[in-house]
Amino acid sequence: METPLREPTFLILTALAGEPMHGYGLIAEVTRLSDHRISLRPGTLYGALDRLVDADLVAVDHEEIVDGRLRRYYRLSEAGNRLLAAETERMRRNVEAATNRLRATATSPRLSGELA
């Protein structure tokens, strides 16, 4: 059984599922996807990207020079796509289980204040 992805990693992979992105674009997209709950610092992002590249989950798509600086674009690899899909399905099942339990407790006489 694989360990669930940490939320920042899940969001980085999710951001890259759309199109190749450079580092600062990824920082902005992770912030947007998390509804501003997660704000990655550049060092944190690039450390995570290095680990994801080493794990073959993310690949360098291309590089360009912008204002005299190298801008590297990353993309989700096939393995990263499979992992993101599996993690999304795992989370979906968990949400479904929790939703079903919450519905059951909402209609339970014991929890709705009625006497059994």
Buried (B, 14 or more C-beta within 10 A) or exposed (E): EEEEBEEBBBBBBBBBBEEBBBBEBBBBBBBEBBEEEBEBEEEEBBEBBEEBBEEEBBBEBEEEEEEEEEBBBBBBBEEBBEBBEEBBEBEEEEEEEEEEEEEEEEEEEEEEEEEE
